[in-house]
């Protein structure tokens, strides 16, 4: 099957595109460190004045937390209130990285140099930004359409003494439908990016319509491929969670080990993103090339039949006939 082939080829991209993955990882790490280091310095200073940092190494200590919030609560709340702007920053950086990755993947021979990475990110940034805003609006509309009726049903259910169990089973079909639609929209969004990059299109809405038609026509392939691509990140997340829960951070060495484990996890997460884009992009190119070939064959067949008909009409003419008029 084509999806298994592109899935396997996409996996080899992790090895072949090591530099690309590292550039994507560093593009997230450097801004994160620029934000985290000043906060860490301030947080460490606040802790050292009022509580022992060792109290928090072995786990959550409510007494230590209360002391910290009592003495430095306002300052810490002010720092955490900036998290919204950090999410906005991550949103912009993620869009830039996506453009850079697809720019490199577009050409198998293109090397992931730093300047190439920057060129790709800046080239597609505003197109992908408009695309992201459009799909955020679509996701919001889908959520409203689904959960307004759900809210009405829950309100009526509680009026009749509904239990939490009954509300959960009431939510289940809405949640499943929403998940199915959300994945479908995500797939359409991805293939819109591939169309924009492959065709160099600046018309985002037109590209969305083309992607919608492509994904709908190749629904089993596109949807099956994305579900297959979910497996490794899901396994990776489970392993990371299991490892992080079982490690008790009680020394400087263990802190370093946890930090190292986190960075490996983040690098692998970027690797799975490159893998996913590579597999889906290849699937689009294969299907697109097949469609072009079929169209050319049909055109040749049509031309051949037209030529035969012309020859037949000429052979049916009676010798000596003169044109009328």
N, C-alpha and C positions, 0 to 999 in steps of 0.2 A: 504493500500500500504506500501511496505517496506520503501520507502523514508520518509513517514510521521512518521512511527514508529521510525526510527533511528533519525529523526529530533527531535521528542519529547524526546527520551531518551538522546540525546545530550544536550538538554536544562537542564535536571536534573543534568548534569555534572557540571554546574556552581555552584550548591549548594554543591554537593558531593566533588568537587575538588577546594574548596575555597583556600586551602593552595598552590596548584599548580599554580592557577591564580595569587596569591599574589607574589609567587616567580618569576614568569615571569614578573610581573609588576615591582618588585624591581630590577630585572636584567636590565631593561631599565632605571629606575629612577636614580639609583645610578651613573652609568656613565654619565647620562645627568646632574646631579647635580655637578659632578666633573668638567665638562666642563663649566656649566652655572654660577656657583658661582664666579670663578675668573673673568669671563667676566662681570658679573653684578657689581662686585666691581669696576672694571676698568671703566665701562660705567657710573656708578653713580658718580665716582670721576670726570670724564670728564664733566659730565653735571653740577655738582655743581659749577664748576669753571667758567662756561660761561653762563649757562642758568638756569632758574628755572624749576625743575622737574615738578612742578604743571602745566606748560604750556602744557605738553604732556598727562596729565591724562585724560582730557576731550575729547581727540581726536588728530588727526594729526594737528600739527602746523608747517606750512612751514617756518615761521620766526625762530622758535626755531631749526628746523632741519638745516636750512642754517647756523645758528650760530655755531652749533655743528660741521658740516662738514667743515666749514671754519677754525676753530681752531684745531680740532682733526680729520680731515678727513682722513689723511694718516694712523693714528693708527687704526681707526675704519675699514677702508678698509682692512688693514692687518689682523685684527681679523676675518672679514667676509670671507676673502680668504681661511681660514682654513675649511670652510663648506664642501668642497669636502672630506677632510679626516674624518670629522664627519660622512658623509654619508657612507664611507667605514667602519668606526667603527660600525655604526648601522647595516650594512649588515652582519658583522661577528657576532655581538651579536644576531641578529635575527635568524641566522642559528643555533647558539648554543641553543637558547631557543626552537626552533622547535624540535631539537633532544631530549632535556630534556622532553618536553611535551609528545612526542610520546613514549618515553621510559616508562614514568609513565602510560600512557593510554594503553600500550600494555597488562598490567596485571591489571585486575579489582581490585585485592586485594593489589596491590602495593601502598604503602603510599608515598605521595609526601614529603619525607624528603629532607633536604638541600643536603646531600651527594648523595642521589639518583638522585636529579636534576642535580648535577654536573657530576655524572657518565654518565647519559644519554646524556647530552650535549656534553661531550668529546668523548663518544663512537661513535656517529654518525656524528661528526662535519665534518671530512674530506670527508666522503661519500656525505653528503649533500652539502658541498662546491663544490665538483666536479659536482654534479647534478645541482646546481644553475648556475655555469659557463656555462655548456652545454646549459641550457635553455635560458640564457641570449644571447648566440650566436644564438640560434634558433629564438628567438624573433627579434633580429637584422636583421637576414636574411629575416624573414617574412615581416618586415617593409620595407626593401629595395625592395623586390619583388613587394610589393603593391604600394609604394609611388614613385618609379622611373617612372612608367607609369603615375601616377597621376600628377607628376611634369611636364612631357612632355605635358600632356593634358592641364594643367593650362597655360603653356607657350604659347601653340597654341591658347588657349581661349583668353588670354590677347592681343595677336596679332590681334584678331578680335574684340577688344573693349568689352571684357566681363565685366560684373558687379560683385560686391562682392556677390550678391545673386546667380548668376549663378555658381560662383566658389563654393559656399557653397553646392549647390545641386549636383555639380560635385563631391565634397568631400564626401558627405553623403554615397553613396554605399561603397566607400573604407573604411570609418570609421566603418560602420556596419560590414563589412566582417572582418576587423582587430580586432574589439572587440570580434566577435564570435570566431575567431581563438585564440586570446589571452586567453580567458576564457577556451577554450578547452585545450590549452597547460598548463594552470595553473592547471586544473583538472588532467591531465596526470602527471604533476610534483608531485602533492599531493599523488596520488596513487602509484607512484614510491617510495615515502618515506615510505608508508605503507608496500609495498612489501619488501623493504630493512629491515625494523624493524621486520616485522612478520617472514620473512624467514632468517634473519640474513645475508643477501646477501652482499657481498663486490663488486659485479660486477654491476656497476652503469648502463652501457649501456644495459646489459641483463635485468636489472630490468625496465629500461625505455621501452624496447620492450614488456615486459610482461604487464606493465601498459597500454601501447598503445593498446594492444589487448583487455585487460579487459575493458577499457573505451569505446572502439569502440563497443564491444559486448554488453555492458550495457549502451549505450549512453543516452537513455532517463532517466534512473535512476540516473546516475552520473551527467549528465548535469542539470537535473531537481532538484536534491538535492542541487547543488551549487547555483542555482538561488534562491532556497528557503532560503538558508543560507545567501544570500545577503540582505534579507528584513530587519532583525533586525539591522545590522550595518548601513544600509542606513537610517532607521528611527532614530537611535541613533545620527548619524551625523547631520541630519536635526534639531533635537531638540537642540543639542549642539550649532549649528550655530545660530539658532534663539535666544537662551538664551544669547549667547555671544554678539550678535549684539545689543540686547536691554538693556544691562547693561552698564551704564556709570560709569567708574572707577574714582571716585572723592575723595576717602578717603582710609586710610589704611585698614579699615575694609572691604571695597568693594574689595580691592586688594586681601586680604586674601580669601574672598568668591569666587572670580574668580579663584584663585589658587586652592582652594579646589574643585571647579567644574571641573577644568581641570584634576585634579588627579582622580576624580571619573570617568570621561570620559575615561581616559587612562586605568584604571582598567577594566572598562566594555569592552573596545576594546580588551584587552587581554582575557577577559571572552568569547567574541564572537569567538576569535581564537581557544580557547580550545573547545568550542562548535562545531565549524566547523570541527576541526580535529577529535573529538570524533564521530560525526555523520558519517563522511565519512569513518573513520576507521572501525566502526561497520558495515557499509554497505558492505565494502570490505570483512570483515570476514564472514558475513552472506552468501554472494554470493559464497565465496570461499568454505565455509563448505558445502553448498548445492551442489556445483560442485563435491566435494570429495565424498559426499554421493551418488550422481548419478553414479559416476565412479565405486564405490564399488558395487552398485546394478547391474550395467551392467556386472561387472566382475563375480559376483555371478551367474547371469543368464547365462552367457557364460559357467561357470564351470558346472552348472547344466545341460545345454544342452549337453555339452561334455560327462558328466557322463552317461546321458541317451543314447546317441549314442553308447557309449562303451558297455553298457548293451545290447542294441538292437543287436549289431553285434555279441556279445557272444551268445545270445539266438537264432540267426539265424544259428549258426553252426550245422551241421548234426552230431548226435552222432556217434562216431566211426570213424569220419574223422581223417585222419592223416595229419600232416603238410607235404607239398611237399618237395622233396629233401631228 
